[in-house]
């Protein structure tokens, strides 16, 4: 790592937080954005690949995410968590990519299967674990997940596959926490109805 990337405060020799680095970038130290890339490149790439399953497309989306973050860095609110802000940009870039490519869903087959298991274990109402176990073929389960509206599928995957809190989902999607709660509950009901 080059010298300017190992960034420390003067007084304590403690590594700067994301928000402190963003503050320095806003003060015309634009070269420090490289540190942000170093911190988030692998995390964001993994997140994007898990959604679309295509590494080449994921790299393009990642590049667009960093370009957008860089261009809009002045609008970042230091009261917010930077990680949530950049993940939201990545999420929006994913949505744009999916619209452009006319993809049917956010999720790969592997993620769908993993999510079904996670949802089954974590839902409590009407003992959905038994309902999921009764699904004889994974193809049927995939079709059921694909058959619910995307707005429900998206939040249920974030909640149960990614273990994201309502607050984290809210920050990533731009929807209110109460809206996320409603969407998750409706998604669970729709899944249960279809499984029955």
PLY file of the C-alpha trace (Angstrom):
ply
format ascii 1.0
element vertex 196
property float x
property float y
property float z
element edge 195
property int vertex1
property int vertex2
end_header
0.00 0.00 0.00
1.46 3.38 -0.93
2.23 5.91 1.79
-0.67 8.25 1.16
-3.19 5.37 1.35
-2.31 4.48 4.94
-4.12 7.48 6.32
-3.81 8.48 9.95
-4.93 11.36 12.11
-2.08 13.58 13.32
-2.73 13.31 17.02
-3.40 9.64 17.72
-1.98 7.78 14.69
-5.40 6.15 14.46
-6.63 5.20 11.00
-9.25 7.59 9.65
-12.87 6.52 9.34
-14.68 6.55 5.99
-16.42 9.79 6.87
-13.12 11.45 7.85
-11.62 10.42 4.50
-14.67 11.80 2.68
-14.20 15.07 4.58
-10.59 15.22 3.33
-11.72 14.45 -0.24
-14.20 17.33 -0.03
-11.29 19.54 1.03
-9.72 18.92 -2.39
-7.65 15.83 -1.55
-9.31 13.93 -4.40
-6.49 11.38 -4.58
-7.73 9.89 -1.30
-10.71 8.39 -3.11
-8.33 5.54 -3.93
-8.52 4.54 -0.26
-12.32 4.33 -0.52
-11.94 2.08 -3.57
-9.48 -0.13 -1.68
-11.87 -0.44 1.27
-15.01 -1.24 -0.71
-13.98 -2.84 -4.00
-14.09 -6.50 -2.94
-17.17 -6.08 -0.69
-19.20 -4.34 -3.37
-18.06 -6.70 -6.10
-19.17 -9.69 -4.00
-22.52 -8.03 -3.33
-23.11 -7.27 -7.01
-22.04 -10.72 -8.21
-24.40 -12.31 -5.69
-27.26 -10.40 -7.30
-26.57 -11.00 -10.99
-24.14 -13.93 -11.08
-22.05 -12.46 -13.91
-18.54 -11.28 -12.96
-17.93 -9.16 -16.07
-21.22 -7.29 -15.75
-20.57 -6.95 -12.01
-17.23 -5.24 -12.70
-18.96 -2.74 -15.00
-21.59 -2.03 -12.35
-18.86 -1.62 -9.73
-17.01 0.85 -11.92
-20.20 2.85 -12.46
-20.82 2.79 -8.70
-17.43 4.31 -7.93
-17.75 6.88 -10.72
-21.14 7.97 -9.39
-19.88 8.07 -5.80
-16.89 10.19 -6.86
-19.00 12.60 -8.89
-21.54 12.99 -6.07
-19.16 13.01 -3.11
-20.00 16.65 -2.33
-23.63 15.68 -1.72
-22.73 12.99 0.84
-24.25 13.84 4.24
-21.60 13.28 6.93
-24.37 12.50 9.43
-25.06 9.28 7.54
-23.00 6.13 7.34
-20.85 6.11 4.21
-21.15 2.35 3.77
-24.94 2.59 3.47
-24.60 5.47 1.01
-22.23 3.64 -1.34
-24.26 0.40 -1.11
-27.33 2.38 -2.11
-25.50 3.68 -5.16
-24.50 0.11 -6.02
-28.11 -1.01 -5.55
-29.35 1.73 -7.89
-26.73 0.77 -10.48
-27.93 -2.85 -10.22
-31.49 -1.72 -10.86
-30.36 0.27 -13.89
-28.40 -2.70 -15.21
-31.36 -5.04 -14.78
-33.66 -2.63 -16.58
-31.16 -2.24 -19.40
-30.57 -5.95 -19.77
-34.24 -6.78 -19.17
-33.28 -9.38 -16.58
-36.12 -11.13 -14.81
-34.78 -11.05 -11.25
-32.11 -9.77 -8.93
-31.00 -13.19 -7.82
-28.95 -16.05 -9.14
-30.21 -19.62 -8.91
-27.75 -20.38 -6.10
-28.91 -17.38 -4.10
-32.54 -18.33 -4.63
-31.98 -21.80 -3.21
-30.03 -20.44 -0.23
-32.71 -17.83 0.41
-35.51 -20.35 0.41
-33.73 -22.27 3.16
-33.02 -19.10 5.12
-36.59 -17.86 4.79
-37.95 -21.22 5.88
-35.81 -21.22 9.00
-36.53 -17.64 9.99
-40.24 -17.22 9.26
-42.35 -18.17 12.26
-45.95 -17.79 11.10
-47.81 -20.90 9.94
-44.69 -23.07 10.31
-43.27 -22.30 6.85
-40.36 -24.67 7.43
-42.70 -27.59 6.90
-44.18 -25.94 3.84
-40.77 -25.47 2.26
-39.68 -28.99 3.13
-42.76 -30.29 1.33
-41.65 -28.63 -1.90
-40.47 -31.66 -3.83
-38.26 -29.89 -6.34
-36.06 -26.84 -6.06
-37.38 -25.77 -9.47
-40.83 -25.29 -7.98
-39.40 -23.17 -5.18
-37.47 -21.02 -7.65
-40.61 -20.48 -9.69
-42.55 -19.45 -6.62
-39.93 -16.87 -5.65
-39.82 -15.59 -9.22
-43.60 -15.34 -9.33
-43.92 -12.79 -6.53
-43.52 -9.12 -7.49
-39.94 -7.86 -7.60
-40.55 -5.28 -4.83
-41.36 -8.15 -2.42
-38.68 -10.51 -3.70
-36.00 -7.84 -3.31
-36.71 -7.08 0.35
-37.22 -10.70 1.40
-33.85 -11.62 -0.12
-32.11 -8.74 1.63
-33.79 -9.56 4.93
-33.29 -13.32 5.03
-30.44 -14.09 2.67
-28.23 -11.10 3.48
-29.36 -10.84 7.13
-29.89 -7.11 6.70
-31.86 -5.18 9.31
-34.92 -3.14 8.31
-32.79 -0.02 8.77
-30.06 -1.32 6.44
-32.64 -2.31 3.81
-34.22 1.12 4.16
-30.88 2.85 3.61
-30.04 0.62 0.64
-33.37 1.01 -1.15
-34.40 4.51 -0.11
-37.72 3.26 1.30
-38.84 4.04 4.86
-38.35 1.46 7.62
-42.12 1.10 8.05
-42.51 0.47 4.30
-39.81 -2.21 4.49
-41.68 -3.89 7.36
-44.89 -3.92 5.34
-43.12 -5.28 2.24
-41.38 -8.07 4.18
-44.63 -9.15 5.85
-46.53 -9.12 2.57
-43.72 -11.04 0.88
-43.85 -13.74 3.57
-47.62 -14.03 3.19
-47.37 -14.31 -0.58
-44.70 -17.00 -0.32
-46.75 -18.96 2.19
-49.92 -18.72 0.10
-48.09 -19.99 -2.97
-46.35 -22.78 -1.05
-49.70 -24.00 0.26
0 1
1 2
2 3
3 4
4 5
5 6
6 7
7 8
8 9
9 10
10 11
11 12
12 13
13 14
14 15
15 16
16 17
17 18
18 19
19 20
20 21
21 22
22 23
23 24
24 25
25 26
26 27
27 28
28 29
29 30
30 31
31 32
32 33
33 34
34 35
35 36
36 37
37 38
38 39
39 40
40 41
41 42
42 43
43 44
44 45
45 46
46 47
47 48
48 49
49 50
50 51
51 52
52 53
53 54
54 55
55 56
56 57
57 58
58 59
59 60
60 61
61 62
62 63
63 64
64 65
65 66
66 67
67 68
68 69
69 70
70 71
71 72
72 73
73 74
74 75
75 76
76 77
77 78
78 79
79 80
80 81
81 82
82 83
83 84
84 85
85 86
86 87
87 88
88 89
89 90
90 91
91 92
92 93
93 94
94 95
95 96
96 97
97 98
98 99
99 100
100 101
101 102
102 103
103 104
104 105
105 106
106 107
107 108
108 109
109 110
110 111
111 112
112 113
113 114
114 115
115 116
116 117
117 118
118 119
119 120
120 121
121 122
122 123
123 124
124 125
125 126
126 127
127 128
128 129
129 130
130 131
131 132
132 133
133 134
134 135
135 136
136 137
137 138
138 139
139 140
140 141
141 142
142 143
143 144
144 145
145 146
146 147
147 148
148 149
149 150
150 151
151 152
152 153
153 154
154 155
155 156
156 157
157 158
158 159
159 160
160 161
161 162
162 163
163 164
164 165
165 166
166 167
167 168
168 169
169 170
170 171
171 172
172 173
173 174
174 175
175 176
176 177
177 178
178 179
179 180
180 181
181 182
182 183
183 184
184 185
185 186
186 187
187 188
188 189
189 190
190 191
191 192
192 193
193 194
194 195
